[in-house]
Amino acid sequence: MCGVLYCEDVGRAVRGDGLASASPVRSLAAWRRWAIWPALIAAGFAAGELAEPVLPAPHLLAPLLAGLALALTGLTTRQVPRAVTQVCQAAFGVLVGGYLDAHSLFQTGPGLIPLAVVTVVTILLSLGGGAVMTRVGHVDRASAMLGMVAGGSAAVVSTAREMDADGRVVAVLQYLRVAMVAGTAPVLAHWLLTPGAMWPLADADHEIGPVVTGGHQGLGLVLLALVALAGTLVARAVRLPSPALLGPMLLTAALTASGAVGGFAPTGALRTVLFTIIGLDIGLRFTRSALAHIGRLLPLAALCTLVLSGACGILAWLLARFADIPISDAYLATTPGGINAVLGIAVASNADVPLISGVQGLRLVMMLLLVPLLVRFGRWSSTAR
């Protein structure tokens, strides 16, 4: 009996000592869990650098593939902390909001109506592609719609978790289209413009230099943080879907359109780090079963992408004819590829960048506003039945 009591007392003492010393142990474990992410991000950054000559959007796709390899081999089962992805979404919101150049759109005069019509038709085509993926491919509504959103692939992929969509499916659908468009757009730009048109990298980004678009980097970073925080808080207060992305995006678009303040959108190394984190976040979520399921979707996804791209090409021809816009500018403004890839081609080919970024940005903003509402409506109607 005494031996039992002694053992219990020793056990209590050990447990008591354990509790007393658990705090620094837990702190060390927590520190190790967080310390791994800077190393993974740095490795993803380096992978993107190496992949620039061979991949479209390399600073997102290379980390995605690296995360996929880590997940499938079992080297890590961890996922990017939610707080980190929320910060990335807010920064992406600022990035996307800066693309919307309302002044350039209004300068088109009579051509504004055809531009608006083409934008609406492209949105409807994207939603139609999402409906096909849902009905034929048996993909959930949120993942199908986000996957078929035309343009803004990184921003769209970053919202998948928040909308209860499968980020892996969304990423595959988005970057299948980005790869197809990025692979053909330089050829078409070369053909539509002049024989001397450049063949730019799809996601070329100079990592050494400014991290925000303005001349005053310190002030720009402060404004970036304030706009991201204020936009997110306001969006949550009014219950906007995907508040971390849409709030900063709308606030940035309003500030940019008013001309009140600017020069705080992420660029250079900061922009690349955002891409890297989003890529890792998606890649680390892959499993063998998910990869097999997505592989079965590829033929249907490729067909939908080809149809969408062909329809956008017809819209570009109509826009060039009725809005008195050069066919090359009309094509780059309507193509459903990633907005960063399109703008890179536009800059290198001396196209009308403000017009192209305005049309692409307008379509992206409208899509990101509409898709969450349509997903919610679809869920509500299914529940009502």
Solvent accessible surface area in square Angstrom, and as a share of the most:
residue,aa,sasa,rsa
1,M,175,0.78
2,C,107,0.64
3,G,45,0.44
4,V,85,0.49
5,L,84,0.42
6,Y,149,0.56
7,C,85,0.51
8,E,75,0.34
9,D,76,0.39
10,V,61,0.35
11,G,20,0.19
12,R,132,0.48
13,A,57,0.44
14,V,93,0.54
15,R,147,0.54
16,G,35,0.34
17,D,96,0.50
18,G,35,0.34
19,L,135,0.67
20,A,81,0.63
21,S,57,0.37
22,A,20,0.15
23,S,60,0.39
24,P,84,0.53
25,V,96,0.55
26,R,150,0.55
27,S,66,0.42
28,L,89,0.44
29,A,39,0.30
30,A,34,0.26
31,W,168,0.59
32,R,146,0.53
33,R,124,0.45
34,W,130,0.46
35,A,38,0.30
36,I,54,0.27
37,W,19,0.07
38,P,85,0.53
39,A,64,0.50
40,L,26,0.13
41,I,36,0.18
42,A,62,0.48
43,A,60,0.47
44,G,1,0.01
45,F,50,0.21
46,A,49,0.38
47,A,30,0.23
48,G,0,0.00
49,E,69,0.31
50,L,148,0.74
51,A,12,0.10
52,E,33,0.15
53,P,105,0.66
54,V,119,0.68
55,L,49,0.24
56,P,24,0.15
57,A,16,0.12
58,P,1,0.01
59,H,1,0.00
60,L,2,0.01
61,L,22,0.11
62,A,9,0.07
63,P,0,0.00
64,L,12,0.06
65,L,92,0.46
66,A,37,0.29
67,G,0,0.00
68,L,29,0.14
69,A,50,0.39
70,L,40,0.20
71,A,23,0.18
72,L,30,0.15
73,T,90,0.53
74,G,51,0.49
75,L,134,0.67
76,T,18,0.11
77,T,127,0.74
78,R,99,0.36
79,Q,86,0.38
80,V,7,0.04
81,P,29,0.18
82,R,121,0.44
83,A,63,0.49
84,V,35,0.20
85,T,7,0.04
86,Q,29,0.13
87,V,103,0.59
88,C,2,0.01
89,Q,4,0.02
90,A,10,0.08
91,A,10,0.08
92,F,2,0.01
93,G,0,0.00
94,V,0,0.00
95,L,12,0.06
96,V,4,0.02
97,G,0,0.00
98,G,33,0.31
99,Y,32,0.12
100,L,27,0.13
101,D,42,0.22
102,A,26,0.20
103,H,127,0.57
104,S,12,0.08
105,L,11,0.06
106,F,141,0.59
107,Q,129,0.57
108,T,38,0.22
109,G,38,0.37
110,P,125,0.79
111,G,6,0.06
112,L,53,0.26
113,I,128,0.65
114,P,31,0.19
115,L,4,0.02
116,A,42,0.32
117,V,84,0.49
118,V,11,0.06
119,T,3,0.02
120,V,66,0.38
121,V,49,0.28
122,T,0,0.00
123,I,5,0.03
124,L,109,0.54
125,L,62,0.31
126,S,1,0.01
127,L,28,0.14
128,G,34,0.33
129,G,11,0.11
130,G,0,0.00
131,A,56,0.44
132,V,62,0.35
133,M,0,0.00
134,T,41,0.24
135,R,197,0.72
136,V,89,0.51
137,G,11,0.10
138,H,151,0.67
139,V,7,0.04
140,D,73,0.38
141,R,99,0.36
142,A,2,0.02
143,S,0,0.00
144,A,0,0.00
145,M,18,0.08
146,L,1,0.01
147,G,0,0.00
148,M,4,0.02
149,V,0,0.00
150,A,0,0.00
151,G,1,0.01
152,G,4,0.04
153,S,9,0.06
154,A,6,0.04
155,A,3,0.02
156,V,0,0.00
157,V,2,0.01
158,S,10,0.06
159,T,2,0.01
160,A,1,0.00
161,R,62,0.23
162,E,43,0.19
163,M,15,0.07
164,D,109,0.57
165,A,13,0.10
166,D,41,0.21
167,G,7,0.07
168,R,51,0.19
169,V,6,0.04
170,V,0,0.00
171,A,3,0.02
172,V,34,0.19
173,L,4,0.02
174,Q,0,0.00
175,Y,13,0.05
176,L,43,0.21
177,R,2,0.01
178,V,3,0.02
179,A,42,0.32
180,M,53,0.24
181,V,7,0.04
182,A,13,0.10
183,G,51,0.49
184,T,70,0.41
185,A,0,0.00
186,P,15,0.09
187,V,74,0.43
188,L,60,0.30
189,A,1,0.01
190,H,60,0.27
191,W,188,0.66
192,L,46,0.23
193,L,51,0.26
194,T,80,0.46
195,P,120,0.75
196,G,65,0.62
197,A,10,0.08
198,M,115,0.51
199,W,147,0.52
200,P,29,0.19
201,L,73,0.36
202,A,17,0.13
203,D,7,0.04
204,A,58,0.45
205,D,22,0.12
206,H,158,0.70
207,E,30,0.14
208,I,169,0.86
209,G,47,0.45
210,P,81,0.51
211,V,41,0.23
212,V,0,0.00
213,T,83,0.49
214,G,19,0.18
215,G,78,0.75
216,H,141,0.63
217,Q,53,0.24
218,G,52,0.50
219,L,105,0.52
220,G,2,0.02
221,L,75,0.37
222,V,83,0.47
223,L,37,0.18
224,L,16,0.08
225,A,62,0.48
226,L,102,0.51
227,V,11,0.06
228,A,15,0.12
229,L,104,0.52
230,A,43,0.33
231,G,3,0.03
232,T,13,0.08
233,L,97,0.48
234,V,93,0.54
235,A,2,0.02
236,R,122,0.45
237,A,83,0.65
238,V,98,0.57
239,R,205,0.75
240,L,45,0.23
241,P,11,0.07
242,S,7,0.04
243,P,20,0.13
244,A,1,0.01
245,L,0,0.00
246,L,1,0.00
247,G,6,0.06
248,P,0,0.00
249,M,0,0.00
250,L,64,0.32
251,L,58,0.29
252,T,2,0.01
253,A,10,0.08
254,A,60,0.46
255,L,40,0.20
256,T,55,0.32
257,A,65,0.51
258,S,80,0.51
259,G,64,0.62
260,A,81,0.63
261,V,47,0.27
262,G,48,0.46
263,G,27,0.26
264,F,4,0.02
265,A,15,0.12
266,P,2,0.01
267,T,34,0.20
268,G,4,0.03
269,A,28,0.22
270,L,46,0.23
271,R,25,0.09
272,T,1,0.00
273,V,45,0.26
274,L,8,0.04
275,F,7,0.03
276,T,0,0.00
277,I,14,0.07
278,I,3,0.01
279,G,0,0.00
280,L,3,0.01
281,D,10,0.05
282,I,5,0.02
283,G,0,0.00
284,L,11,0.05
285,R,54,0.20
286,F,5,0.02
287,T,66,0.38
288,R,177,0.65
289,S,86,0.56
290,A,12,0.09
291,L,69,0.34
292,A,53,0.41
293,H,66,0.29
294,I,7,0.04
295,G,36,0.35
296,R,167,0.61
297,L,12,0.06
298,L,75,0.37
299,P,96,0.60
300,L,32,0.16
301,A,1,0.01
302,A,31,0.24
303,L,105,0.52
304,C,14,0.08
305,T,3,0.02
306,L,104,0.52
307,V,93,0.54
308,L,7,0.03
309,S,34,0.22
310,G,40,0.39
311,A,24,0.18
312,C,2,0.01
313,G,31,0.30
314,I,109,0.55
315,L,20,0.10
316,A,1,0.01
317,W,133,0.47
318,L,65,0.32
319,L,2,0.01
320,A,20,0.15
321,R,160,0.59
322,F,141,0.59
323,A,14,0.11
324,D,136,0.70
325,I,18,0.09
326,P,82,0.52
327,I,62,0.31
328,S,7,0.04
329,D,12,0.06
330,A,0,0.00
331,Y,26,0.10
332,L,1,0.01
333,A,0,0.00
334,T,2,0.01
335,T,3,0.02
336,P,2,0.01
337,G,0,0.00
338,G,5,0.05
339,I,3,0.02
340,N,31,0.16
341,A,8,0.06
342,V,1,0.00
343,L,23,0.11
344,G,27,0.26
345,I,4,0.02
346,A,0,0.00
347,V,95,0.55
348,A,17,0.13
349,S,12,0.07
350,N,141,0.72
351,A,17,0.13
352,D,60,0.31
353,V,44,0.25
354,P,64,0.40
355,L,9,0.05
356,I,0,0.00
357,S,13,0.08
358,G,0,0.00
359,V,4,0.03
360,Q,2,0.01
361,G,0,0.00
362,L,47,0.23
363,R,5,0.02
364,L,1,0.01
365,V,10,0.06
366,M,57,0.25
367,M,1,0.00
368,L,5,0.02
369,L,53,0.27
370,L,66,0.33
371,V,0,0.00
372,P,6,0.03
373,L,93,0.46
374,L,56,0.28
375,V,2,0.01
376,R,125,0.46
377,F,125,0.52
378,G,4,0.04
379,R,103,0.38
380,W,166,0.58
381,S,23,0.15
382,S,65,0.42
383,T,115,0.67
384,A,72,0.56
385,R,236,0.86
